[in-house]
Amino acid sequence: MKIIRMVGLSSFTVLVSSLMIWYFVNDINIVEIGLGGITTIATVVLAMTIYQLDITLKQLRFDSLNHIYSLLHKDVKKDLEDITKWAEKRKPADKVMKNPKNWDKVRFVSIAFNRIGYYVYRNFIEEDFIQEEFGGLVILSFIAIRPYLQYMRESSEPRDKPWLMRRFYLLIVIVCEKYLKEKIGYYEYVADMVKKYGDESTINDFEKGSLVPRSWLADDVKKWLTRKDYL
């Protein structure tokens, strides 16, 4: 939008300046010379503006990357290690989640990944970066956390409605799952994680085609995924 406004402003400036030159000198040759000079200046100004916007955008993305790395710091990884141990031992969600500390771990980890999903949804960061840098971690986290996160979610949200509070987590799971399974051919890699850490429900959904049932997806997430060819 800023670039469009700059283009419009430059065009308007050239038009007004040309009319003023014509009005005062009434000479088409001088108007052409003046118009050429003004156009050159406007082009330079526009190029400098676009360059500055590009630098600003890159800085914003760099800041977003740093924030993502900070989100996945050692505390998140430690909690995720605990969650994967529960999952590997097939500990039931109703028993695990009775412990307030375990509840906090599931909440803490899922919030971190959901925030990253929100950055992708808002185009603060490109999804290919998440796929390439954290694809395996995103998938592992969701396979392990799914029964516990579902238990927590169903304690506060209607079971027959799409997910709300962690809907952007689901978004990046689908993005990373498709990348691993289809783009780089790591289907067996994902299947092995599902076999090792997934509960029966997760295994069934994976065999049907996706770790995330379509009914769990909110409308805004569906639209984004459809537009990006992930659904």
DOTI-257953 format. One record per atom (N, C-alpha, C, O): x, y, z; residue number from 1; atom name. Coordinates in steps of 0.2 Angstrom, whole numbers, plus 5000, padded with zeros to 4 digits. Example, Ala and Ser with C-alpha at 12.3 -4.5 7.8 and 13.67 -1.06 7.14 Angstrom:
<rs>
     X     Y     Z    n  atom
  5066  4972  5039    1     N
  5062  4978  5039    1    CA
  5066  4984  5039    1     C
  5071  4983  5042    1     O
  5064  4989  5035    2     N
  5068  4995  5036    2    CA
  5064  5000  5039    2     C
  5067  5006  5040    2     O
</rs>
This chain:
<rs>
     X     Y     Z    n  atom
  5004  4994  5000    1     N
  5000  5000  5000    1    CA
  5004  5006  5000    1     C
  5003  5011  4997    1     O
  5010  5006  5004    2     N
  5014  5012  5004    2    CA
  5017  5013  4997    2     C
  5018  5019  4995    2     O
  5019  5008  4994    3     N
  5022  5009  4987    3    CA
  5017  5012  4982    3     C
  5018  5016  4978    3     O
  5011  5009  4982    4     N
  5005  5012  4978    4    CA
  5004  5019  4979    4     C
  5003  5023  4975    4     O
  5004  5021  4986    5     N
  5003  5028  4987    5    CA
  5009  5032  4985    5     C
  5008  5038  4982    5     O
  5015  5030  4985    6     N
  5021  5033  4982    6    CA
  5020  5034  4975    6     C
  5022  5040  4972    6     O
  5018  5029  4971    7     N
  5017  5029  4964    7    CA
  5012  5034  4962    7     C
  5013  5038  4958    7     O
  5006  5034  4966    8     N
  5001  5039  4964    8    CA
  5003  5046  4966    8     C
  5002  5050  4962    8     O
  5007  5047  4971    9     N
  5009  5054  4973    9    CA
  5014  5056  4968    9     C
  5014  5062  4966    9     O
  5019  5052  4965   10     N
  5024  5054  4960   10    CA
  5020  5056  4954   10     C
  5022  5061  4951   10     O
  5015  5052  4952   11     N
  5012  5053  4946   11    CA
  5008  5060  4946   11     C
  5008  5064  4941   11     O
  5005  5061  4952   12     N
  5001  5067  4953   12    CA
  5006  5073  4952   12     C
  5004  5078  4950   12     O
  5012  5072  4955   13     N
  5017  5078  4955   13    CA
  5019  5079  4948   13     C
  5020  5085  4947   13     O
  5020  5074  4944   14     N
  5022  5075  4937   14    CA
  5017  5079  4934   14     C
  5018  5083  4930   14     O
  5011  5077  4934   15     N
  5005  5080  4931   15    CA
  5004  5087  4933   15     C
  5004  5091  4928   15     O
  5004  5089  4939   16     N
  5003  5096  4941   16    CA
  5009  5100  4939   16     C
  5008  5106  4937   16     O
  5015  5097  4939   17     N
  5021  5101  4937   17    CA
  5021  5103  4930   17     C
  5023  5108  4928   17     O
  5019  5098  4926   18     N
  5018  5099  4919   18    CA
  5013  5104  4917   18     C
  5015  5108  4913   18     O
  5008  5104  4920   19     N
  5002  5109  4919   19    CA
  5005  5116  4921   19     C
  5003  5121  4917   19     O
  5009  5116  4926   20     N
  5011  5123  4928   20    CA
  5016  5126  4923   20     C
  5016  5132  4922   20     O
  5021  5121  4921   21     N
  5026  5124  4916   21    CA
  5022  5126  4910   21     C
  5024  5131  4907   21     O
  5017  5122  4908   22     N
  5013  5124  4901   22    CA
  5010  5131  4902   22     C
  5010  5135  4898   22     O
  5007  5132  4908   23     N
  5003  5138  4910   23    CA
  5008  5144  4910   23     C
  5006  5149  4907   23     O
  5014  5143  4912   24     N
  5018  5149  4913   24    CA
  5022  5150  4906   24     C
  5024  5156  4905   24     O
  5024  5145  4903   25     N
  5029  5146  4897   25    CA
  5025  5145  4890   25     C
  5027  5148  4885   25     O
  5020  5141  4890   26     N
  5016  5140  4884   26    CA
  5021  5138  4879   26     C
  5020  5140  4873   26     O
  5025  5134  4880   27     N
  5030  5131  4875   27    CA
  5031  5124  4876   27     C
  5033  5121  4881   27     O
  5029  5120  4871   28     N
  5028  5113  4871   28    CA
  5035  5110  4872   28     C
  5036  5105  4876   28     O
  5041  5112  4869   29     N
  5047  5110  4870   29    CA
  5050  5111  4877   29     C
  5053  5106  4880   29     O
  5049  5116  4880   30     N
  5051  5117  4887   30    CA
  5047  5113  4892   30     C
  5049  5110  4897   30     O
  5040  5112  4890   31     N
  5036  5107  4894   31    CA
  5039  5100  4894   31     C
  5040  5097  4899   31     O
  5041  5098  4888   32     N
  5044  5091  4887   32    CA
  5051  5091  4891   32     C
  5052  5085  4894   32     O
  5055  5096  4891   33     N
  5061  5096  4895   33    CA
  5060  5095  4902   33     C
  5063  5092  4906   33     O
  5055  5100  4904   34     N
  5053  5100  4911   34    CA
  5050  5093  4914   34     C
  5051  5091  4919   34     O
  5046  5091  4909   35     N
  5043  5084  4911   35    CA
  5048  5079  4912   35     C
  5047  5075  4916   35     O
  5053  5079  4907   36     N
  5058  5074  4908   36    CA
  5062  5074  4914   36     C
  5063  5069  4917   36     O
  5064  5080  4916   37     N
  5067  5081  4922   37    CA
  5063  5079  4928   37     C
  5066  5076  4933   37     O
  5057  5081  4928   38     N
  5053  5080  4934   38    CA
  5052  5072  4935   38     C
  5052  5069  4940   38     O
  5051  5069  4929   39     N
  5050  5062  4929   39    CA
  5056  5058  4931   39     C
  5055  5053  4935   39     O
  5062  5060  4929   40     N
  5068  5057  4932   40    CA
  5069  5058  4939   40     C
  5070  5053  4943   40     O
  5067  5064  4942   41     N
  5067  5065  4949   41    CA
  5062  5061  4953   41     C
  5064  5057  4958   41     O
  5056  5060  4950   42     N
  5051  5056  4953   42    CA
  5053  5049  4953   42     C
  5052  5045  4958   42     O
  5056  5046  4948   43     N
  5058  5040  4947   43    CA
  5064  5038  4953   43     C
  5063  5033  4956   43     O
  5068  5043  4953   44     N
  5074  5042  4958   44    CA
  5071  5041  4965   44     C
  5073  5037  4969   44     O
  5066  5046  4967   45     N
  5063  5046  4973   45    CA
  5059  5040  4975   45     C
  5060  5037  4980   45     O
  5056  5037  4970   46     N
  5052  5031  4970   46    CA
  5056  5025  4971   46     C
  5055  5021  4976   46     O
  5062  5025  4968   47     N
  5067  5019  4968   47    CA
  5070  5019  4975   47     C
  5070  5014  4978   47     O
  5071  5025  4978   48     N
  5074  5026  4985   48    CA
  5069  5023  4990   48     C
  5071  5020  4995   48     O
  5063  5025  4989   49     N
  5058  5024  4993   49    CA
  5057  5016  4994   49     C
  5056  5013  4999   49     O
  5056  5013  4988   50     N
  5055  5006  4987   50    CA
  5061  5002  4991   50     C
  5060  4997  4994   50     O
  5067  5005  4989   51     N
  5073  5002  4992   51    CA
  5073  5002  5000   51     C
  5075  4997  5003   51     O
  5071  5008  5003   52     N
  5070  5009  5010   52    CA
  5065  5004  5013   52     C
  5066  5001  5018   52     O
  5059  5003  5009   53     N
  5054  4999  5011   53    CA
  5057  4991  5011   53     C
  5055  4988  5016   53     O
  5061  4990  5006   54     N
  5063  4983  5006   54    CA
  5068  4981  5012   54     C
  5068  4976  5015   54     O
  5072  4986  5014   55     N
  5076  4986  5020   55    CA
  5072  4985  5026   55     C
  5074  4981  5030   55     O
  5067  4989  5027   56     N
  5063  4989  5032   56    CA
  5059  4982  5033   56     C
  5059  4979  5038   56     O
  5057  4979  5027   57     N
  5054  4973  5027   57    CA
  5059  4967  5029   57     C
  5057  4963  5033   57     O
  5065  4967  5027   58     N
  5070  4962  5028   58    CA
  5071  4963  5036   58     C
  5072  4958  5039   58     O
  5072  4969  5039   59     N
  5073  4969  5046   59    CA
  5067  4967  5050   59     C
  5069  4963  5055   59     O
  5061  4968  5048   60     N
  5055  4965  5051   60    CA
  5055  4957  5051   60     C
  5054  4954  5056   60     O
  5057  4955  5046   61     N
  5057  4947  5045   61    CA
  5063  4945  5049   61     C
  5062  4939  5053   61     O
  5069  4948  5049   62     N
  5074  4946  5053   62    CA
  5072  4946  5061   62     C
  5074  4941  5065   62     O
  5069  4951  5063   63     N
  5067  4952  5070   63    CA
  5062  4946  5071   63     C
  5062  4943  5077   63     O
  5057  4944  5067   64     N
  5053  4939  5067   64    CA
  5056  4932  5068   64     C
  5055  4928  5072   64     O
  5062  4931  5064   65     N
  5066  4925  5065   65    CA
  5069  4924  5072   65     C
  5069  4919  5075   65     O
  5072  4930  5074   66     N
  5075  4930  5081   66    CA
  5070  4928  5086   66     C
  5071  4925  5091   66     O
  5064  4931  5085   67     N
  5059  4930  5090   67    CA
  5056  4922  5090   67     C
  5055  4919  5095   67     O
  5056  4919  5084   68     N
  5055  4912  5084   68    CA
  5060  4908  5087   68     C
  5058  4903  5091   68     O
  5066  4909  5086   69     N
  5071  4906  5090   69    CA
  5071  4907  5097   69     C
  5072  4902  5101   69     O
  5069  4913  5099   70     N
  5069  4914  5106   70    CA
  5062  4910  5109   70     C
  5063  4908  5115   70     O
  5057  4909  5105   71     N
  5051  4906  5108   71    CA
  5053  4898  5109   71     C
  5051  4895  5114   71     O
  5057  4896  5105   72     N
  5059  4889  5105   72    CA
  5065  4888  5109   72     C
  5070  4884  5107   72     O
  5066  4891  5115   73     N
  5072  4891  5119   73    CA
  5072  4885  5123   73     C
  5067  4880  5122   73     O
  5077  4884  5127   74     N
  5078  4878  5131   74    CA
  5072  4876  5135   74     C
  5071  4870  5137   74     O
  5068  4881  5138   75     N
  5062  4879  5142   75    CA
  5057  4875  5138   75     C
  5054  4871  5141   75     O
  5055  4878  5132   76     N
  5051  4874  5128   76    CA
  5053  4867  5126   76     C
  5049  4863  5126   76     O
  5059  4867  5124   77     N
  5062  4860  5123   77    CA
  5062  4855  5128   77     C
  5061  4849  5128   77     O
  5063  4858  5134   78     N
  5063  4854  5140   78    CA
  5056  4851  5142   78     C
  5055  4845  5143   78     O
  5051  4856  5141   79     N
  5044  4853  5142   79    CA
  5042  4849  5137   79     C
  5038  4844  5138   79     O
  5044  4850  5130   80     N
  5043  4845  5125   80    CA
  5046  4839  5126   80     C
  5043  4833  5124   80     O
  5052  4838  5129   81     N
  5055  4832  5130   81    CA
  5050  4828  5135   81     C
  5050  4822  5134   81     O
  5048  4831  5140   82     N
  5043  4828  5145   82    CA
  5037  4825  5142   82     C
  5035  4820  5143   82     O
  5034  4829  5137   83     N
  5028  4828  5134   83    CA
  5029  4822  5129   83     C
  5025  4817  5129   83     O
  5035  4821  5126   84     N
  5036  4816  5121   84    CA
  5037  4809  5125   84     C
  5036  4804  5123   84     O
  5040  4810  5131   85     N
  5040  4804  5136   85    CA
  5034  4801  5138   85     C
  5033  4795  5138   85     O
  5029  4806  5139   86     N
  5022  4804  5141   86    CA
  5019  4800  5135   86     C
  5016  4795  5136   86     O
  5020  4803  5129   87     N
  5017  4800  5123   87    CA
  5020  4793  5121   87     C
  5017  4789  5120   87     O
  5027  4793  5122   88     N
  5030  4787  5120   88    CA
  5028  4781  5125   88     C
  5027  4775  5123   88     O
  5026  4783  5131   89     N
  5024  4778  5136   89    CA
  5016  4777  5136   89     C
  5013  4773  5140   89     O
  5013  4781  5131   90     N
  5006  4781  5131   90    CA
  5002  4782  5137   90     C
  4997  4779  5139   90     O
  5004  4787  5141   91     N
  5001  4789  5147   91    CA
  4994  4793  5145   91     C
  4994  4797  5141   91     O
  4989  4791  5148   92     N
  4982  4793  5147   92    CA
  4982  4801  5148   92     C
  4985  4803  5153   92     O
  4979  4804  5144   93     N
  4978  4812  5145   93    CA
  4974  4814  5151   93     C
  4976  4818  5155   93     O
  4969  4810  5153   94     N
  4965  4812  5159   94    CA
  4970  4811  5165   94     C
  4968  4815  5170   94     O
  4974  4806  5165   95     N
  4979  4806  5171   95    CA
  4984  4811  5171   95     C
  4986  4814  5176   95     O
  4987  4812  5165   96     N
  4993  4817  5165   96    CA
  4991  4824  5167   96     C
  4994  4827  5170   96     O
  4985  4825  5164   97     N
  4983  4832  5164   97    CA
  4980  4834  5171   97     C
  4978  4840  5172   97     O
  4979  4829  5176   98     N
  4977  4831  5182   98    CA
  4982  4835  5186   98     C
  4981  4838  5191   98     O
  4988  4834  5184   99     N
  4994  4837  5187   99    CA
  4994  4845  5184   99     C
  4996  4845  5178   99     O
  4994  4850  5189  100     N
  4994  4857  5186  100    CA
  5000  4858  5183  100     C
  5000  4862  5178  100     O
  5006  4855  5185  101     N
  5012  4857  5181  101    CA
  5012  4854  5174  101     C
  5015  4857  5170  101     O
  5009  4848  5173  102     N
  5009  4845  5167  102    CA
  5004  4849  5162  102     C
  5005  4850  5156  102     O
  4999  4852  5165  103     N
  4994  4856  5162  103    CA
  4998  4862  5159  103     C
  4997  4865  5153  103     O
  5002  4865  5163  104     N
  5006  4871  5161  104    CA
  5011  4870  5156  104     C
  5012  4874  5152  104     O
  5014  4864  5156  105     N
  5019  4862  5151  105    CA
  5015  4862  5144  105     C
  5018  4864  5139  105     O
  5010  4858  5144  106     N
  5006  4858  5138  106    CA
  5004  4865  5135  106     C
  5004  4866  5129  106     O
  5002  4869  5140  107     N
  4999  4876  5138  107    CA
  5005  4880  5135  107     C
  5005  4883  5130  107     O
  5011  4879  5139  108     N
  5017  4883  5137  108    CA
  5020  4881  5130  108     C
  5021  4886  5126  108     O
  5020  4875  5129  109     N
  5023  4872  5122  109    CA
  5018  4874  5117  109     C
  5020  4876  5111  109     O
  5012  4873  5118  110     N
  5007  4874  5112  110    CA
  5006  4882  5111  110     C
  5005  4883  5105  110     O
  5007  4886  5116  111     N
  5006  4893  5115  111    CA
  5012  4895  5110  111     C
  5011  4899  5106  111     O
  5018  4893  5111  112     N
  5024  4894  5108  112    CA
  5023  4893  5100  112     C
  5025  4897  5096  112     O
  5021  4886  5099  113     N
  5020  4884  5092  113    CA
  5014  4888  5089  113     C
  5014  4889  5083  113     O
  5009  4889  5093  114     N
  5003  4893  5090  114    CA
  5005  4900  5088  114     C
  5003  4903  5083  114     O
  5010  4903  5092  115     N
  5012  4910  5090  115    CA
  5016  4910  5083  115     C
  5016  4915  5079  115     O
  5020  4905  5083  116     N
  5024  4904  5076  116    CA
  5019  4903  5071  116     C
  5020  4906  5065  116     O
  5014  4899  5072  117     N
  5009  4898  5066  117    CA
  5005  4905  5065  117     C
  5004  4906  5059  117     O
  5004  4909  5070  118     N
  5001  4916  5068  118    CA
  5006  4920  5064  118     C
  5003  4924  5060  118     O
  5012  4920  5065  119     N
  5017  4924  5061  119    CA
  5017  4921  5054  119     C
  5017  4926  5050  119     O
  5016  4915  5053  120     N
  5016  4912  5046  120    CA
  5009  4915  5043  120     C
  5009  4917  5037  120     O
  5004  4914  5047  121     N
  4997  4916  5044  121    CA
  4997  4923  5042  121     C
  4994  4925  5037  121     O
  5000  4928  5046  122     N
  5000  4935  5045  122    CA
  5006  4937  5040  122     C
  5007  4943  5039  122     O
  5010  4932  5037  123     N
  5015  4933  5033  123    CA
  5021  4937  5036  123     C
  5024  4941  5032  123     O
  5021  4937  5042  124     N
  5027  4940  5045  124    CA
  5034  4936  5044  124     C
  5039  4938  5044  124     O
  5032  4929  5042  125     N
  5038  4925  5041  125    CA
  5035  4920  5035  125     C
  5029  4918  5036  125     O
  5040  4918  5031  126     N
  5038  4913  5025  126    CA
  5037  4906  5028  126     C
  5041  4904  5032  126     O
  5032  4903  5026  127     N
  5031  4896  5028  127    CA
  5037  4891  5026  127     C
  5038  4887  5030  127     O
  5040  4893  5021  128     N
  5046  4888  5019  128    CA
  5052  4888  5024  128     C
  5055  4884  5025  128     O
  5052  4894  5027  129     N
  5057  4894  5033  129    CA
  5056  4889  5038  129     C
  5060  4886  5041  129     O
  5049  4890  5040  130     N
  5047  4885  5046  130    CA
  5048  4878  5043  130     C
  5050  4873  5047  130     O
  5046  4876  5037  131     N
  5046  4870  5035  131    CA
  5053  4867  5035  131     C
  5055  4861  5037  131     O
  5058  4871  5032  132     N
  5065  4869  5032  132    CA
  5069  4869  5038  132     C
  5073  4864  5039  132     O
  5067  4874  5043  133     N
  5071  4874  5049  133    CA
  5068  4870  5055  133     C
  5071  4867  5059  133     O
  5061  4870  5055  134     N
  5058  4867  5061  134    CA
  5052  4862  5059  134     C
  5048  4860  5063  134     O
  5052  4860  5052  135     N
  5047  4855  5050  135    CA
  5047  4849  5055  135     C
  5041  4847  5057  135     O
  5052  4845  5056  136     N
  5052  4839  5060  136    CA
  5050  4841  5067  136     C
  5046  4837  5070  136     O
  5052  4846  5070  137     N
  5051  4848  5077  137    CA
  5043  4850  5077  137     C
  5040  4848  5082  137     O
  5040  4853  5073  138     N
  5033  4855  5073  138    CA
  5029  4848  5073  138     C
  5024  4848  5077  138     O
  5031  4844  5068  139     N
  5027  4837  5068  139    CA
  5028  4833  5074  139     C
  5023  4830  5077  139     O
  5034  4832  5076  140     N
  5035  4829  5082  140    CA
  5031  4831  5088  140     C
  5028  4828  5092  140     O
  5032  4838  5089  141     N
  5028  4841  5095  141    CA
  5021  4840  5094  141     C
  5018  4838  5100  141     O
  5018  4840  5088  142     N
  5011  4839  5088  142    CA
  5008  4832  5089  142     C
  5004  4831  5092  142     O
  5012  4827  5086  143     N
  5011  4820  5087  143    CA
  5011  4819  5095  143     C
  5006  4815  5097  143     O
  5016  4821  5098  144     N
  5016  4820  5105  144    CA
  5011  4823  5109  144     C
  5008  4820  5114  144     O
  5010  4829  5108  145     N
  5006  4834  5112  145    CA
  4998  4833  5111  145     C
  4994  4835  5115  145     O
  4997  4830  5105  146     N
  4990  4830  5103  146    CA
  4985  4828  5108  146     C
  4980  4831  5109  146     O
  4985  4822  5111  147     N
  4980  4819  5115  147    CA
  4979  4824  5121  147     C
  4974  4825  5124  147     O
  4985  4827  5124  148     N
  4985  4831  5130  148    CA
  4982  4838  5128  148     C
  4979  4841  5132  148     O
  4984  4840  5122  149     N
  4982  4847  5120  149    CA
  4974  4846  5118  149     C
  4970  4851  5120  149     O
  4972  4841  5115  150     N
  4965  4840  5114  150    CA
  4961  4840  5120  150     C
  4955  4842  5121  150     O
  4964  4836  5125  151     N
  4960  4836  5132  151    CA
  4960  4843  5135  151     C
  4954  4845  5137  151     O
  4965  4847  5135  152     N
  4965  4854  5137  152    CA
  4960  4858  5133  152     C
  4956  4862  5136  152     O
  4960  4857  5127  153     N
  4956  4861  5123  153    CA
  4948  4860  5124  153     C
  4944  4864  5124  153     O
  4947  4853  5125  154     N
  4940  4852  5126  154    CA
  4937  4853  5132  154     C
  4931  4853  5134  154     O
  4941  4855  5137  155     N
  4939  4858  5143  155    CA
  4937  4865  5143  155     C
  4933  4867  5148  155     O
  4938  4868  5138  156     N
  4936  4875  5137  156    CA
  4933  4877  5131  156     C
  4930  4883  5130  156     O
  4933  4873  5126  157     N
  4930  4874  5119  157    CA
  4925  4869  5118  157     C
  4926  4863  5120  157     O
  4919  4870  5114  158     N
  4915  4865  5112  158    CA
  4918  4860  5108  158     C
  4922  4861  5103  158     O
  4916  4854  5109  159     N
  4919  4848  5105  159    CA
  4917  4848  5098  159     C
  4920  4845  5094  159     O
  4911  4850  5097  160     N
  4908  4850  5090  160    CA
  4910  4856  5086  160     C
  4907  4857  5080  160     O
  4914  4860  5088  161     N
  4916  4866  5084  161    CA
  4924  4866  5082  161     C
  4927  4862  5085  161     O
  4926  4869  5077  162     N
  4933  4870  5075  162    CA
  4937  4872  5081  162     C
  4934  4876  5086  162     O
  4943  4871  5081  163     N
  4948  4873  5086  163    CA
  4949  4881  5086  163     C
  4949  4884  5080  163     O
  4949  4884  5091  164     N
  4950  4892  5091  164    CA
  4957  4894  5094  164     C
  4960  4897  5090  164     O
  4958  4893  5100  165     N
  4964  4896  5103  165    CA
  4970  4893  5101  165     C
  4975  4897  5101  165     O
  4971  4887  5098  166     N
  4977  4884  5095  166    CA
  4976  4883  5088  166     C
  4979  4878  5085  166     O
  4972  4887  5084  167     N
  4971  4885  5077  167    CA
  4977  4887  5073  167     C
  4977  4883  5067  167     O
  4981  4891  5075  168     N
  4987  4893  5070  168    CA
  4992  4887  5071  168     C
  4997  4886  5067  168     O
  4992  4884  5077  169     N
  4996  4878  5078  169    CA
  4995  4873  5073  169     C
  4999  4870  5070  169     O
  4988  4871  5072  170     N
  4986  4867  5067  170    CA
  4988  4869  5060  170     C
  4990  4864  5056  170     O
  4988  4875  5059  171     N
  4990  4878  5052  171    CA
  4997  4876  5050  171     C
  4998  4873  5045  171     O
  5002  4877  5055  172     N
  5009  4875  5053  172    CA
  5010  4867  5053  172     C
  5015  4865  5050  172     O
  5006  4864  5057  173     N
  5007  4856  5057  173    CA
  5005  4854  5050  173     C
  5009  4850  5047  173     O
  4999  4857  5047  174     N
  4998  4855  5040  174    CA
  5003  4857  5035  174     C
  5005  4853  5031  174     O
  5005  4863  5036  175     N
  5010  4866  5032  175    CA
  5017  4861  5032  175     C
  5020  4860  5027  175     O
  5019  4859  5038  176     N
  5025  4855  5038  176    CA
  5024  4848  5037  176     C
  5028  4845  5034  176     O
  5018  4845  5038  177     N
  5017  4838  5036  177    CA
  5017  4837  5029  177     C
  5020  4833  5026  177     O
  5014  4842  5025  178     N
  5014  4841  5018  178    CA
  5021  4842  5015  178     C
  5022  4838  5010  178     O
  5024  4847  5018  179     N
  5031  4848  5015  179    CA
  5035  4841  5016  179     C
  5039  4839  5012  179     O
  5035  4838  5022  180     N
  5039  4832  5024  180    CA
  5037  4826  5020  180     C
  5041  4823  5017  180     O
  5030  4825  5019  181     N
  5028  4819  5016  181    CA
  5028  4820  5009  181     C
  5029  4815  5005  181     O
  5027  4825  5006  182     N
  5026  4826  4999  182    CA
  5032  4829  4995  182     C
  5034  4827  4990  182     O
  5034  4835  4998  183     N
  5039  4839  4994  183    CA
  5046  4836  4994  183     C
  5049  4835  4989  183     O
  5048  4833  5000  184     N
  5055  4830  5001  184    CA
  5054  4823  5002  184     C
  5059  4819  5003  184     O
  5048  4820  5001  185     N
  5047  4813  5002  185    CA
  5049  4809  5008  185     C
  5052  4804  5008  185     O
  5048  4812  5014  186     N
  5049  4810  5020  186    CA
  5043  4806  5023  186     C
  5042  4807  5030  186     O
  5039  4803  5019  187     N
  5033  4800  5022  187    CA
  5035  4795  5028  187     C
  5031  4795  5033  187     O
  5039  4791  5026  188     N
  5041  4786  5031  188    CA
  5044  4789  5038  188     C
  5043  4786  5043  188     O
  5047  4794  5037  189     N
  5050  4798  5043  189    CA
  5044  4800  5047  189     C
  5045  4799  5053  189     O
  5039  4803  5044  190     N
  5033  4805  5048  190    CA
  5030  4799  5051  190     C
  5028  4799  5057  190     O
  5029  4794  5047  191     N
  5025  4788  5049  191    CA
  5029  4785  5055  191     C
  5026  4782  5060  191     O
  5035  4785  5055  192     N
  5039  4782  5061  192    CA
  5038  4786  5067  192     C
  5037  4783  5073  192     O
  5038  4793  5067  193     N
  5036  4797  5072  193    CA
  5029  4795  5075  193     C
  5028  4795  5081  193     O
  5024  4795  5070  194     N
  5017  4793  5072  194    CA
  5017  4786  5076  194     C
  5014  4786  5081  194     O
  5021  4782  5073  195     N
  5021  4775  5076  195    CA
  5024  4775  5083  195     C
  5021  4771  5088  195     O
  5029  4779  5084  196     N
  5032  4779  5091  196    CA
  5029  4783  5096  196     C
  5029  4781  5102  196     O
  5026  4789  5094  197     N
  5023  4794  5099  197    CA
  5016  4795  5098  197     C
  5012  4797  5103  197     O
  5012  4793  5093  198     N
  5005  4794  5092  198    CA
  5001  4789  5096  198     C
  5002  4783  5096  198     O
  4995  4792  5098  199     N
  4990  4787  5101  199    CA
  4986  4784  5095  199     C
  4987  4786  5089  199     O
  4981  4780  5097  200     N
  4977  4777  5092  200    CA
  4974  4782  5087  200     C
  4973  4781  5081  200     O
  4971  4787  5090  201     N
  4967  4792  5086  201    CA
  4972  4795  5081  201     C
  4970  4796  5076  201     O
  4978  4797  5084  202     N
  4982  4801  5079  202    CA
  4985  4796  5074  202     C
  4985  4798  5068  202     O
  4986  4790  5075  203     N
  4988  4785  5070  203    CA
  4982  4784  5065  203     C
  4984  4784  5059  203     O
  4976  4784  5067  204     N
  4970  4783  5062  204    CA
  4970  4789  5058  204     C
  4969  4788  5052  204     O
  4970  4795  5061  205     N
  4970  4801  5057  205    CA
  4976  4802  5051  205     C
  4974  4804  5046  205     O
  4982  4800  5054  206     N
  4987  4800  5049  206    CA
  4986  4795  5043  206     C
  4988  4797  5037  206     O
  4984  4789  5045  207     N
  4982  4784  5039  207    CA
  4977  4787  5035  207     C
  4977  4784  5029  207     O
  4972  4791  5037  208     N
  4967  4794  5033  208    CA
  4969  4799  5029  208     C
  4966  4801  5024  208     O
  4975  4802  5030  209     N
  4978  4807  5026  209    CA
  4981  4813  5029  209     C
  4985  4817  5026  209     O
  4980  4814  5036  210     N
  4982  4820  5039  210    CA
  4982  4819  5046  210     C
  4978  4816  5049  210     O
  4987  4822  5050  211     N
  4987  4822  5057  211    CA
  4982  4827  5060  211     C
  4980  4826  5066  211     O
  4979  4831  5056  212     N
  4974  4836  5058  212    CA
  4968  4835  5055  212     C
  4967  4836  5049  212     O
  4963  4833  5058  213     N
  4956  4832  5055  213    CA
  4954  4838  5052  213     C
  4954  4844  5055  213     O
  4951  4838  5046  214     N
  4948  4844  5043  214    CA
  4943  4848  5048  214     C
  4942  4854  5047  214     O
  4939  4844  5051  215     N
  4934  4847  5056  215    CA
  4937  4851  5061  215     C
  4933  4855  5064  215     O
  4943  4850  5063  216     N
  4946  4854  5068  216    CA
  4948  4861  5065  216     C
  4949  4866  5070  216     O
  4948  4862  5059  217     N
  4951  4869  5056  217    CA
  4946  4874  5056  217     C
  4940  4873  5054  217     O
  4948  4880  5059  218     N
  4943  4886  5059  218    CA
  4943  4889  5051  218     C
  4947  4887  5047  218     O
  4938  4893  5050  219     N
  4937  4895  5043  219    CA
  4943  4899  5041  219     C
  4945  4899  5035  219     O
  4945  4904  5045  220     N
  4951  4908  5043  220    CA
  4957  4904  5041  220     C
  4961  4905  5036  220     O
  4958  4898  5045  221     N
  4964  4894  5043  221    CA
  4963  4890  5037  221     C
  4967  4889  5033  221     O
  4957  4888  5036  222     N
  4955  4884  5030  222    CA
  4956  4888  5024  222     C
  4959  4886  5019  222     O
  4954  4895  5024  223     N
  4955  4899  5018  223    CA
  4962  4900  5017  223     C
  4964  4900  5011  223     O
  4966  4901  5022  224     N
  4973  4902  5021  224    CA
  4976  4896  5018  224     C
  4980  4897  5013  224     O
  4975  4890  5020  225     N
  4978  4884  5018  225    CA
  4975  4883  5011  225     C
  4979  4880  5007  225     O
  4969  4884  5009  226     N
  4967  4883  5003  226    CA
  4970  4888  4998  226     C
  4972  4885  4992  226     O
  4971  4894  4999  227     N
  4974  4899  4995  227    CA
  4981  4897  4994  227     C
  4984  4898  4988  227     O
  4984  4894  4999  228     N
  4991  4892  4998  228    CA
  4992  4885  4995  228     C
  4998  4882  4995  228     O
  4987  4881  4993  229     N
  4987  4875  4990  229    CA
  4989  4869  4995  229     C
  4992  4865  4993  229     O
  4987  4870  5002  230     N
  4989  4865  5007  230    CA
  4983  4861  5008  230     C
  4983  4855  5011  230     O
  4977  4863  5006  231     N
  4971  4859  5006  231    CA
  4968  4858  4999  231     C
  4963  4854  4999  231     O
</rs>
